[in-house]
Amino acid sequence: MLREILTIARRGVTVTYIPGNHDEMFREWLGLGFEVAGVRMARDAVHEGADGRSYLVIHGDEFDGVIRYAKVLAHLGDWAYDWALALNRVLNLGRRRLGYPYWSLSQWLKRQVKGAVKAIDRFKLALAGEARRRGLDGVICGHIHHAEMRMVQGVMYMNDGDWVESCTALVEHADGRFELVDWAAENRLSFWRRLGSPVVAVA
């Protein structure tokens, strides 16, 4: 994946790398005009969609109270998250052998904790508020690993999730329409197709 991104950057496509809390050491290079293989680094960016609407593109950890004000809790959370991912890999290896589709343990754990659900809601409100403050139509972010597209107080909130936990990505179509691609769901469809069962698509 990284090689493909570098290839399109060398072909002249504008690629912007926005560091997050897991690679925050690169933030020390921001403001230096640092560029590698055609990839520029920035704290955030504004993306103008094909339909003319503008979106704040930001990792989002700056708006997470735990990351900003409780570093010890943040490190404990990272440690617990890494363990959940490791356990998730083992669990899904067994599920795959039994013919079951991908399932995210860490996402399930988050949904069981009321505090986590409230934190996600606060995060959405904070990011939507920042986009509105800058006079933009929406925000594209990540950080909380919870893929979602919805209007939040008149601003389009789009979280692309991630490739590790939710196996999702955000894509923009030529007409400016955005879509969340769910690799796990796609994989589930291909699994049933291999079994010869009919596939029903619901729009």
PyMOL commands that set and color helices and strands:
alter all, ss='L'
color gray80, all
select helices_A, chain A and resi 2-10+21-29+61-63+65-69+71-97+105-112+114-133+183-195
alter helices_A, ss='H'
color red, helices_A
select strands_A, chain A and resi 15-17+35-36+39-41+44-48+54-58+138-141+148-152+155-159+168-172+178-182
alter strands_A, ss='S'
color yellow, strands_A
deselect
rebuild
show_as cartoon
